[in-house]
Amino acid sequence: MRILKVLVAVIVILFLLYHAFIFGWLGERKHLISPYIDTQFAPNYSPKKFDKIKVGMMLNEVESIIGKPFHARIPPMSYHIDNDSTKNEYDYTGDGKLLDKMQEQGKRYYYDCAWYRSLVIFDTNNIVVEINKGWNYD
Protein backbone atom coordinates (compact mmCIF):
# COMPACT_ATOMS: atom_id res chain seq x y z
CA MET A 1 0.00 0.00 0.00
CA ARG A 2 2.83 2.39 0.85
CA ILE A 3 4.49 1.73 -2.52
CA LEU A 4 1.23 2.60 -4.26
CA LYS A 5 1.04 5.95 -2.43
CA VAL A 6 4.63 6.78 -3.37
CA LEU A 7 3.97 5.79 -6.98
CA VAL A 8 0.86 7.98 -7.13
CA ALA A 9 2.77 10.90 -5.58
CA VAL A 10 5.57 10.53 -8.14
CA ILE A 11 3.05 10.40 -11.01
CA VAL A 12 1.27 13.52 -9.73
CA ILE A 13 4.56 15.40 -9.37
CA LEU A 14 5.68 14.41 -12.86
CA PHE A 15 2.28 15.41 -14.24
CA LEU A 16 2.50 18.83 -12.59
CA LEU A 17 6.08 19.41 -13.74
CA TYR A 18 5.17 18.42 -17.29
CA HIS A 19 2.25 20.84 -17.35
CA ALA A 20 4.30 23.62 -15.76
CA PHE A 21 6.83 23.20 -18.55
CA ILE A 22 4.21 23.00 -21.32
CA PHE A 23 2.13 25.93 -20.10
CA GLY A 24 5.23 28.07 -19.97
CA TRP A 25 5.58 27.53 -23.72
CA LEU A 26 1.95 28.13 -24.71
CA GLY A 27 1.21 31.72 -25.55
CA GLU A 28 2.98 34.65 -24.04
CA ARG A 29 3.43 33.61 -20.43
CA LYS A 30 6.25 33.66 -17.97
CA HIS A 31 7.90 30.25 -18.11
CA LEU A 32 7.29 28.57 -14.77
CA ILE A 33 10.52 26.57 -14.60
CA SER A 34 12.90 29.03 -16.26
CA PRO A 35 11.38 32.55 -16.07
CA TYR A 36 14.20 34.24 -18.03
CA ILE A 37 14.15 31.65 -20.84
CA ASP A 38 13.26 34.26 -23.49
CA THR A 39 15.27 37.17 -22.06
CA GLN A 40 18.61 38.29 -23.44
CA PHE A 41 20.93 39.86 -20.87
CA ALA A 42 23.66 42.45 -21.44
CA PRO A 43 27.11 40.92 -20.68
CA ASN A 44 27.46 41.94 -16.99
CA TYR A 45 23.75 42.17 -16.20
CA SER A 46 21.86 40.15 -13.61
CA PRO A 47 18.47 40.96 -12.04
CA LYS A 48 20.14 41.00 -8.62
CA LYS A 49 22.71 43.58 -9.75
CA PHE A 50 20.01 45.63 -11.47
CA ASP A 51 18.14 45.98 -8.16
CA LYS A 52 21.15 47.96 -6.84
CA ILE A 53 20.51 50.76 -9.36
CA LYS A 54 18.82 53.80 -7.78
CA VAL A 55 17.42 57.09 -9.05
CA GLY A 56 20.07 59.80 -8.71
CA MET A 57 23.06 57.60 -9.59
CA MET A 58 25.49 58.70 -12.26
CA LEU A 59 26.01 56.79 -15.52
CA ASN A 60 29.51 55.68 -14.48
CA GLU A 61 28.11 54.26 -11.20
CA VAL A 62 25.46 52.30 -13.09
CA GLU A 63 28.01 50.94 -15.56
CA SER A 64 30.32 49.90 -12.72
CA ILE A 65 27.49 47.78 -11.30
CA ILE A 66 25.87 46.29 -14.42
CA GLY A 67 28.20 47.21 -17.27
CA LYS A 68 27.29 48.46 -20.72
CA PRO A 69 23.73 48.10 -22.03
CA PHE A 70 22.47 46.28 -25.12
CA HIS A 71 21.12 49.51 -26.55
CA ALA A 72 21.32 53.19 -25.67
CA ARG A 73 18.86 55.53 -27.36
CA ILE A 74 16.81 58.66 -27.07
CA PRO A 75 13.19 57.51 -26.81
CA PRO A 76 10.38 58.98 -28.89
CA MET A 77 8.56 61.95 -27.36
CA SER A 78 5.41 59.92 -26.78
CA TYR A 79 7.25 57.50 -24.47
CA HIS A 80 7.47 59.79 -21.46
CA ILE A 81 4.53 61.48 -19.82
CA ASP A 82 6.51 64.71 -19.60
CA ASN A 83 7.37 64.46 -23.35
CA ASP A 84 11.05 65.10 -22.67
CA SER A 85 12.87 63.53 -25.60
CA THR A 86 16.29 64.53 -24.25
CA LYS A 87 16.43 61.54 -21.92
CA ASN A 88 18.65 58.61 -22.83
CA GLU A 89 17.30 55.12 -22.39
CA TYR A 90 19.67 52.21 -21.66
CA ASP A 91 18.27 48.71 -22.25
CA TYR A 92 19.97 45.96 -20.27
CA THR A 93 17.69 43.14 -21.38
CA GLY A 94 15.91 42.22 -24.57
CA ASP A 95 13.38 39.84 -26.09
CA GLY A 96 14.10 36.93 -28.35
CA LYS A 97 16.58 34.56 -26.73
CA LEU A 98 14.39 31.63 -27.80
CA LEU A 99 14.10 32.92 -31.36
CA ASP A 100 17.89 33.11 -31.61
CA LYS A 101 18.23 29.53 -30.32
CA MET A 102 15.64 28.25 -32.80
CA GLN A 103 17.32 30.01 -35.71
CA GLU A 104 20.72 28.60 -34.70
CA GLN A 105 19.23 25.11 -34.74
CA GLY A 106 17.59 25.72 -38.14
CA LYS A 107 14.08 25.37 -36.77
CA ARG A 108 11.20 27.30 -38.26
CA TYR A 109 8.85 27.25 -35.29
CA TYR A 110 9.31 29.56 -32.35
CA TYR A 111 7.84 29.45 -28.87
CA ASP A 112 7.42 32.88 -27.38
CA CYS A 113 7.54 33.45 -23.64
CA ALA A 114 7.41 36.60 -21.60
CA TRP A 115 10.72 38.39 -21.20
CA TYR A 116 12.06 40.56 -18.41
CA ARG A 117 12.45 44.27 -19.22
CA SER A 118 15.26 46.20 -17.49
CA LEU A 119 16.04 49.73 -18.56
CA VAL A 120 17.50 52.84 -17.01
CA ILE A 121 16.63 56.35 -18.14
CA PHE A 122 19.17 59.14 -17.76
CA ASP A 123 18.77 62.89 -18.13
CA THR A 124 21.18 65.04 -20.16
CA ASN A 125 23.57 65.16 -17.17
CA ASN A 126 23.79 61.32 -17.15
CA ILE A 127 21.88 61.03 -13.89
CA VAL A 128 19.34 58.23 -13.43
CA VAL A 129 15.84 59.71 -13.45
CA GLU A 130 13.81 56.54 -13.94
CA ILE A 131 14.19 52.78 -13.58
CA ASN A 132 11.82 50.62 -15.58
CA LYS A 133 11.65 46.89 -14.98
CA GLY A 134 9.07 44.15 -15.22
CA TRP A 135 7.66 41.38 -17.38
CA ASN A 136 6.72 42.02 -21.00
CA TYR A 137 3.98 39.89 -22.52
CA ASP A 138 4.19 40.92 -26.13
N, C-alpha and C positions, 0 to 999 in steps of 0.2 A: 504494500500500500504506500509506503514511504517513497519507493522508487517511482511510483506512478505520479505522486505529487511533485517530485523533483522534475520529472519528465514534462509534466504539464507546465510547470513554472518556466522551464527552459524554452519550451515551444512558445509560450506567451511572450517572453522577453525577445526571442528572435523575431516573432511577428511584429512586435512594437518597433524594434530597431529597423526592420525592413521597411515598415511604413514611414518611419521618421526619415529614412534616407530617400525613399521614393517621393514623399510629399515635399521634400526640400527641392526636388527637381521639377515639380509640376508648377507651371506658372511662375509668376514673379514673387517668390517668397524667400524669406531668410532660411537658408539651409540649416536644419536642426542639428546636424552632427558637426558640420564645418561652416560656421556662419560667414567666414570671409572667403569662401570658395570662389566667388566671382569678383573679388576685389583685388585690384593691382595696387601694390604699395610702392611708394618712392623708396630708393635704396636704404636709407637709415630710419625709415618710419616704422613705428609700431603704435597701436592704439594707446598703450600705456604711456609711451613717451609723449604722444600728442596731448594727453590729459594734463601735462605739465605746462602747456602753453597758456598764457594768461593775457587778457587785454592790458595794453600798456607796455608790453615787452617790445624791444627793438628787433629789427630783422636779424641782426647778427646773433642775438640771443636765441631766437627761434631756430635759426640754422645750426647753432651749436647743439641744440637738443635733438632736432629731427632731420637735420640736413637740408639738402636742396629739394625743391618740389618737382613733381612731374611737369607741371605747367605753371607759368606765371603770366597773368594777363590783366588788362584793364577791362572790367565787365561792362556790358551794355548799360546805358542809363536806366533802363527799366528794371534792372536787377535790384537796385537798392531803393528803399522807400524814400530816402532823402535825395534820390536822383543825382548823386555825386559820382560822376564817371571818372574821377581822378584817383579812385582807390584801386590798388593793385590786389589781385586775388591770386593766392598761391594754393594750388591743388596738390595734396599729398597722397591722395588715393584716386583710383579711377575704376571704371566699369570694364568688363570684358575679359577677365582672366580666363574664363571658361572658353570663350570664343577663340582666343589665341591658342589654347591647348587643342581644341578641336581642329583648327586650321593646320597646326603642326602635324597632327596625326592624319591629315587628309580626309577628315570626316566632313560631311555636308550638313549634318544636323547640329543643332546647338541648343543646349539647355540653358535657360537664363534664370539666374537667381538674383536676389537683392544684393546690392553691393553697399559697402560702407563709405559714406562721403566724409572727407576731412579736408577742410580748407580754412585758410587764414587770410583775413583781409587787412591790408595795411593802408594807412593814409600816405600822403605825399612825403611825409617825414620818416617813412618806414617804421611807423609805430603800429602795433596791432590794435585795430579798432573793433574787430569782430572775429569770432570763432564760430564756424559753422560745421557741425558734425551730426551724423545720423544715418539711418538706413534709407536708401533710394530704391523704390519699387517701380522701375520704369520699364 
